[in-house]
Amino acid sequence: MQVVVVGAGFSGIGAAIRLRQEGWRDLVVLEKASQLGGTWRENTYPGCACDVPSSLYSYSFTPNSRWSRIFAGQLEIHDYLRTTADRYGVGEVLRCGVRVVEARWDQNTGRWVVQTTDGEYRARVLVLATGPWHEPRRLDVPGLDEFPGPVFHTAEWDHSVDLAGRRVAVVGGGASAVQVVPAIQDRAAAVHLFLRTAQWLLPKPDLPVPLALNWYLDRIPGMRRAVRAGQYGLQEGIGYLLRHPRLAGPLQAAARAHLRLTVRDSELRRALTPDHRLGCKRLLTSSTFYPALAQPHVHLHPTALSCVRGRYLIGADGTAIEADVVITATGFRVGELPLARSVHGTAGRTLYETWAGDGPKAYLGTSVSGFPNLFLLLGPNLLSGSTSAISVLEAQLAYLGAALGHLRREGHASMDVRPAVQAAYNTAVQEALRTTVYNAGGCSSYYFHSSGRNTFCWPWSTGRLTRSLNRFDAAAYTCRAPSTPAPVPAPRAVAEDNFPADEEGITT
């Protein structure tokens, strides 16, 4: 193969579409599951939905004219991915049920040797599109394994378990907990939420989108693009405040007002008031979470879960409650690339070994020194508390296309980002993060590696990110000539009319 892409979520599907448009026909997308979809295939818990506007959570070159709500739910997003993959013929290169076991760079041949459950693949280029929301973070407390009832993570929802009339304990306070508690409280006899750390919530204007409005947006030239631009501007405005915490007072005041207006009980309100700045953790939005907690059969326990004894869950403050079902809403191991322990670079070291100490580092969140022709999608230090991951992904796909175009055009066997370039870039990122709310907000979050270094956030605007990724600089890489004089065959040309035009007039 010319290119092996690992993962078939938003990133992998986007990569396949982009590269096929640019003429890379000899590629394959490997997906360990039985179907595509990534995190939107896995997360089927009640209430699962997007937390940025739907129009921003779709490819700009394929807007969806059928969103039923401003913030789409999991089923709609998964359906959008399947429809988009069908539209662009991704199924022709998609191989599901194939798990990558190991990948090693072969310096002699200039190829990645990828061992899978379907045999061995060899490719010039390896694209890891496994995403940060992949590996569930397991709850590790004494006695949980011996709980006599069902125990499952939100990302592994057990739909065979009927919650009607049962006492349900939910552990966690992030995005999944905020969505799942309102969705299940009307069925359960009681819901107990163990919330170790309170988080700021902004109201979520999750309104239905009438069919007539979608009809008009499709027929009035430029209207859908204008809506997308307006929502993008709003998200970027929030991002600006998070990068300049001294200006974020009104935003935090809005979150405080939202809490005061929806939670009348002063004791409950006090337990739900964070002791850190808004934006220090992932920004959450919900207009249903606080009202759900105010229901008489829903009980907040502002403490960590310390142990489980039989059917009793014991909090760190001594609270003891009896439950029939335990749901762990503990998120994902965001800072750990799923294949980091299995991908070996030029020196035989894995990504995990290379990143030991300070945590993941990459140039523009995409290239890692010592790993030629390897490209990460949604890699380290690219996302933030307000940016749509799809906007970031599309900028990266432009960079990926430019890099592979250079590789093909110049006839190089490989390209490896220079260590000094990667180091200088990461130094600048960390210095810029120092004054943002992500680093200076007074809390701990999944943004940080165990070393104390922020490995998740991008410290500047999305516009700057796009400009950075749109300027491919070949001088940042060490390029290696082929070991044989034989020219690298160019991929077959693809007729432009094989692909739908981009509504914004951008080559994608």
C-alpha positions in Angstrom: 0.0 0.0 0.0 1.0 3.6 -0.4 -1.0 4.6 2.7 -2.4 2.8 5.7 -4.9 4.7 7.8 -5.8 3.3 11.2 -9.2 4.1 12.5 -12.5 4.9 10.8 -14.1 7.7 12.9 -14.3 11.3 11.8 -10.5 11.4 11.3 -10.0 8.2 9.4 -13.0 8.8 7.1 -11.8 12.4 6.5 -8.3 11.2 5.7 -9.6 8.6 3.2 -11.8 11.2 1.4 -9.0 13.8 1.3 -6.3 11.5 0.0 -8.5 9.8 -2.6 -9.5 13.2 -3.9 -5.8 14.0 -4.3 -5.2 10.8 -6.3 -3.9 8.4 -3.6 -5.8 5.3 -4.7 -3.5 2.6 -3.2 -4.6 3.1 0.4 -6.5 1.2 3.0 -8.4 2.2 6.2 -8.2 -0.4 9.0 -10.9 -0.5 11.6 -10.9 -2.9 14.5 -14.6 -2.8 15.0 -17.3 -4.3 12.8 -18.3 -0.9 11.4 -17.1 2.7 11.1 -18.0 5.5 13.4 -15.3 5.8 16.1 -16.4 7.3 19.3 -19.9 8.0 17.8 -20.2 4.2 17.2 -19.0 3.3 20.7 -20.9 5.8 22.9 -24.6 4.9 22.8 -25.5 5.9 26.3 -28.8 7.8 26.8 -28.4 11.5 26.2 -25.2 11.2 24.2 -24.9 14.2 22.0 -22.5 16.8 20.5 -21.5 19.7 22.7 -20.7 22.1 19.8 -23.3 23.2 17.3 -24.1 20.5 14.7 -23.1 22.7 11.7 -19.5 22.9 13.1 -19.5 19.2 13.9 -19.6 18.1 10.3 -17.2 18.3 7.4 -17.3 21.7 5.7 -17.3 20.0 2.3 -20.3 17.9 3.2 -22.8 19.9 5.3 -25.7 18.0 6.6 -29.1 19.5 5.7 -31.0 17.1 8.0 -29.9 17.9 11.5 -32.9 17.7 13.7 -31.4 19.8 16.6 -28.9 22.5 17.0 -26.8 20.0 19.0 -27.1 16.7 17.2 -27.4 13.4 19.1 -25.2 10.3 18.8 -27.5 8.4 16.4 -27.7 11.4 13.9 -23.9 11.9 14.0 -23.2 8.2 13.4 -25.7 8.2 10.6 -24.0 11.3 9.1 -20.7 9.5 9.1 -22.1 6.4 7.4 -23.8 8.5 4.8 -20.7 10.6 4.1 -18.5 7.5 3.8 -21.0 6.0 1.3 -21.2 9.2 -0.7 -17.4 9.3 -1.2 -16.9 5.6 -1.7 -14.9 5.1 1.5 -16.2 1.5 1.7 -14.0 0.6 -1.3 -10.9 1.0 0.9 -12.4 0.3 4.4 -11.5 -3.0 6.1 -13.5 -3.6 9.3 -12.7 -6.2 11.9 -9.0 -5.7 11.4 -7.0 -4.8 14.5 -3.5 -3.4 14.3 -1.1 -5.3 16.5 2.2 -3.6 15.8 3.8 -1.2 13.3 7.6 -0.9 12.7 9.5 1.5 10.5 11.8 -0.4 8.1 14.7 1.9 7.4 16.1 -0.3 4.5 12.9 -0.3 2.5 11.4 3.0 3.7 8.2 1.3 4.6 6.0 0.9 7.6 5.5 -2.8 8.3 2.1 -3.1 10.0 1.1 -6.4 11.7 -2.6 -6.9 12.0 -5.1 -9.6 12.7 -5.6 -9.8 8.9 -1.9 -10.3 8.2 1.0 -8.0 7.3 0.6 -4.6 5.4 3.5 -2.6 4.1 3.0 1.1 3.4 5.0 4.2 2.6 2.8 6.3 4.9 1.1 5.4 8.2 -1.7 7.7 9.4 -3.0 7.2 13.0 -6.6 8.3 13.2 -7.4 6.6 16.4 -8.5 9.8 18.2 -8.2 10.9 21.9 -11.7 9.7 22.9 -11.0 6.0 22.5 -9.8 4.1 25.6 -12.3 4.4 28.5 -10.8 5.4 31.9 -11.6 2.6 34.3 -12.7 3.3 37.8 -10.3 1.6 40.2 -11.8 1.4 43.7 -11.7 -1.5 46.1 -14.7 -3.9 46.0 -16.1 -2.7 42.7 -15.4 -6.0 41.0 -17.5 -7.7 43.6 -20.6 -5.5 43.2 -23.5 -7.9 42.8 -25.3 -5.9 40.2 -24.5 -4.6 36.6 -21.4 -2.3 36.4 -20.6 -0.6 33.1 -18.8 2.5 31.6 -20.9 5.0 29.6 -18.8 4.2 26.5 -19.7 0.5 26.9 -23.4 1.0 27.7 -25.2 -2.3 28.5 -28.6 -1.9 26.8 -29.8 -5.2 28.2 -30.0 -3.6 31.7 -33.4 -2.1 32.4 -33.0 0.9 34.8 -36.7 1.2 35.4 -37.5 1.2 39.1 -33.8 0.6 40.1 -31.4 2.5 42.3 -28.6 3.7 40.0 -25.3 5.1 41.1 -23.4 7.3 38.6 -19.7 8.1 39.3 -18.2 11.1 37.5 -18.9 14.7 36.7 -17.7 15.3 33.2 -19.6 15.6 29.9 -21.0 12.0 29.9 -22.3 12.3 33.4 -23.9 15.7 32.6 -25.7 14.1 29.7 -26.6 10.7 31.1 -28.1 11.8 34.5 -31.0 13.8 33.0 -31.6 11.1 30.4 -32.1 8.3 33.0 -33.5 10.0 36.0 -37.1 9.7 34.8 -36.8 5.9 34.7 -34.8 5.1 37.8 -36.3 4.8 41.3 -33.3 6.8 42.6 -30.1 8.2 41.1 -27.0 8.8 43.2 -24.3 10.9 41.6 -20.8 10.8 43.1 -19.2 14.1 42.0 -15.7 14.5 43.2 -15.2 18.0 41.6 -17.9 20.4 40.7 -17.7 21.9 37.2 -19.0 25.1 35.6 -21.9 24.7 33.3 -23.2 27.1 30.7 -26.8 26.8 29.4 -27.2 24.8 26.2 -29.7 26.2 23.7 -30.5 22.7 22.3 -33.5 23.6 20.2 -35.1 21.5 17.5 -34.4 22.6 13.9 -37.6 22.6 11.9 -37.6 20.9 8.5 -38.7 24.2 6.9 -35.6 26.0 8.3 -33.4 23.3 6.8 -35.2 23.6 3.5 -34.6 27.4 3.4 -31.0 27.1 4.4 -30.4 24.8 1.5 -32.1 27.0 -1.0 -30.9 30.5 0.0 -27.4 30.9 -1.4 -24.8 31.4 1.3 -27.2 31.0 4.2 -25.8 27.7 5.5 -22.3 29.1 5.2 -23.4 32.2 7.1 -24.9 30.1 10.0 -21.7 28.1 10.2 -19.6 31.3 10.2 -21.7 32.8 13.0 -21.5 29.7 15.2 -17.7 29.5 14.5 -17.4 33.2 15.6 -19.2 32.5 18.8 -17.0 29.5 19.6 -13.9 31.5 18.8 -15.1 34.3 21.1 -15.4 31.9 24.0 -11.9 30.6 23.1 -10.5 34.1 23.2 -11.8 34.6 26.8 -10.3 31.2 27.9 -6.9 32.3 26.5 -7.2 35.6 28.4 -8.7 34.7 31.8 -8.8 38.3 33.0 -11.5 38.9 30.4 -13.5 35.8 31.2 -15.4 37.3 34.2 -18.7 37.8 32.4 -18.7 34.3 31.0 -18.1 32.8 34.5 -20.8 35.2 35.8 -23.2 33.7 33.2 -22.4 30.2 34.5 -23.0 31.3 38.1 -26.3 32.9 37.1 -27.3 29.7 35.3 -26.6 27.7 38.5 -28.5 30.2 40.8 -31.6 30.4 38.5 -32.0 26.6 38.1 -30.9 25.4 41.6 -33.0 26.9 44.4 -31.6 24.8 47.2 -28.7 26.7 48.7 -26.9 23.6 50.0 -27.1 21.9 46.7 -26.0 25.1 44.9 -23.0 25.4 47.2 -22.0 21.8 46.4 -22.3 22.5 42.7 -20.2 25.7 42.8 -16.6 25.0 41.5 -13.5 26.4 43.3 -11.6 27.0 40.0 -12.0 29.3 37.1 -14.4 28.5 34.2 -12.5 26.8 31.4 -9.8 25.2 33.6 -11.5 21.9 32.8 -13.4 21.0 29.6 -16.2 23.5 29.1 -19.6 21.9 29.7 -23.0 22.9 28.5 -26.4 21.7 29.7 -29.9 23.1 30.4 -31.1 19.8 31.9 -28.4 18.7 34.3 -29.2 21.1 37.2 -33.0 20.6 37.0 -32.4 16.8 37.1 -30.3 17.1 40.3 -33.1 19.1 41.8 -35.5 16.2 41.5 -36.4 14.6 44.9 -35.2 11.1 43.9 -31.8 12.4 42.5 -29.1 12.7 45.1 -25.8 14.5 44.7 -22.9 13.2 46.8 -20.0 15.8 46.5 -17.3 13.3 47.2 -15.1 10.7 45.5 -16.1 7.1 45.7 -13.6 5.3 48.0 -14.8 1.7 48.0 -17.7 -0.7 47.4 -18.9 -3.2 50.0 -21.5 -5.5 48.6 -24.3 -3.3 47.3 -23.1 -0.3 49.3 -21.0 2.5 47.7 -18.9 4.3 50.2 -17.8 7.9 49.6 -14.5 9.5 50.8 -16.6 11.5 53.2 -18.2 8.4 54.8 -21.4 8.6 52.7 -22.9 5.1 52.2 -25.7 4.5 49.7 -27.2 1.2 48.4 -27.5 0.7 44.6 -28.6 -1.9 42.1 -26.6 -0.6 39.1 -23.3 1.3 38.9 -22.5 3.5 35.9 -19.0 4.8 35.6 -19.0 8.1 33.7 -15.2 8.5 34.1 -14.3 9.6 30.5 -11.3 8.5 28.5 -7.5 8.1 28.7 -7.3 11.2 26.6 -3.5 11.7 26.8 -2.6 8.2 25.8 -2.5 7.4 22.1 -4.0 3.9 21.8 -1.2 2.4 19.7 1.7 4.3 21.4 3.1 1.1 22.8 3.0 -0.7 19.5 4.4 1.8 17.0 8.2 1.6 16.6 10.3 4.3 15.0 13.8 4.5 13.5 15.6 3.5 16.7 13.2 0.7 17.4 11.7 2.7 20.3 8.0 3.0 20.6 6.0 6.2 20.7 5.3 5.4 24.4 9.0 5.1 25.2 9.8 8.3 23.2 7.2 10.2 25.1 8.1 8.8 28.5 8.8 11.6 31.0 7.2 14.7 29.6 4.3 13.1 27.7 3.3 13.3 24.0 5.0 15.8 21.8 4.6 16.3 18.1 5.3 19.0 15.5 2.0 20.8 14.8 0.4 17.9 16.6 1.0 15.8 13.5 4.7 14.7 13.0 6.9 13.0 15.6 10.7 13.1 15.2 12.2 9.6 14.8 9.0 8.3 13.1 9.3 9.0 9.4 6.2 9.1 7.2 4.0 8.9 10.3 1.1 11.3 10.7 -1.1 11.7 13.8 -4.6 13.1 13.5 -5.9 15.1 16.4 -2.5 14.7 18.1 -1.0 16.5 21.0 -1.7 20.1 21.8 -4.3 20.7 19.0 -7.6 21.0 20.8 -9.1 23.4 23.3 -12.1 24.0 25.5 -14.2 25.6 22.7 -12.9 24.5 19.3 -14.7 22.0 17.1 -12.5 19.0 16.7 -13.7 18.8 13.0 -12.3 22.3 12.3 -9.0 21.2 13.6 -9.1 17.9 11.7 -9.8 19.6 8.4 -6.8 21.8 8.9 -4.7 18.8 9.6 -6.0 17.0 6.5 -4.8 19.9 4.4 -1.4 19.6 6.0 -1.4 15.8 5.4 -2.3 16.3 1.7 0.5 18.8 1.3 3.1 16.6 3.0 2.2 13.6 1.0 2.1 15.7 -2.2 5.7 16.8 -1.4 6.8 13.3 -0.8 5.3 12.1 -4.1 6.4 15.1 -6.1 10.1 15.1 -4.9 10.4 11.3 -5.0 11.6 11.1 -1.4 11.6 7.7 0.3 10.8 9.3 3.7 10.5 12.5 5.6 11.2 12.9 9.3 10.6 16.1 11.2 13.9 17.6 12.6 14.3 17.2 16.4 15.3 20.9 16.8 12.2 22.1 14.9 9.9 19.9 17.0 11.6 21.0 20.2 11.3 24.7 19.4 7.6 24.4 18.4 6.7 22.6 21.7 8.6 25.1 23.8 6.6 27.9 22.1 3.4 26.1 22.8 4.1 25.5 26.5 5.1 29.1 27.0 1.9 30.4 25.4 -0.2 28.0 27.5 1.3 29.3 30.7 -1.1 32.3 30.9 -4.2 30.6 29.6 -7.0 29.4 31.9 -6.1 25.8 30.9 -2.9 26.2 32.8 -3.7 29.0 35.3 -7.3 28.2 36.2 -6.5 26.5 39.5 -7.5 22.9 38.8 -6.2 19.5 37.5 -7.7 18.1 34.4 -7.1 15.5 31.6 -5.3 18.3 29.7 -2.2 17.4 31.8 0.2 14.6 31.6 1.4 13.1 34.9 4.5 15.1 34.4 2.5 18.3 34.9 2.8 19.3 31.3 -0.3 20.3 29.3 -0.3 17.9 26.3 -3.9 18.5 25.0 -4.5 22.2 24.5 -3.7 24.6 21.6 -2.9 28.0 23.1 -3.9 30.2 20.2 -6.9 30.8 17.9 -8.3 28.2 15.5 -7.5 30.7 12.7 -3.8 30.6 13.7 -4.0 26.8 13.8 -5.4 26.7 10.3 -2.8 29.1 8.9 0.0 27.1 10.6 -1.2 23.9 9.0 -1.9 25.4 5.6 1.8 26.4 5.3 3.7 23.1 4.8 7.4 23.8 5.3 9.6 21.1 3.8 12.6 22.6 5.5 11.2 21.4 8.8 11.9 17.8 7.7 14.9 15.7 6.9 14.1 13.9 3.6 15.8 10.7 2.5 16.3 9.7 -1.1 15.1 6.3 -2.3 17.5 3.4 -1.8 16.9 2.4 -5.5 16.8 4.7 -8.6 13.4 3.4 -9.6 10.9 6.3 -9.6 7.9 6.2 -7.3 4.9 5.7 -9.5 2.3 8.5 -9.3 -1.2 7.4 -8.3 -3.8 7.2 -11.0 -5.5 10.5 -11.8 -9.0 11.0 -10.5 -11.5 13.0 -12.4 -12.6 16.0 -10.4 -16.3 15.4 -11.1 -16.1 12.1 -9.2 -16.4 14.2 -6.0 -19.0 16.7 -4.9 -17.9 20.3 -5.0 -17.0 22.0 -1.8 -19.7 24.6 -0.9 -17.2 27.1 0.3 -15.1 26.9 -2.8 -12.1 25.3 -1.0 -10.3 22.4 -2.5 -10.7 19.6 0.0 
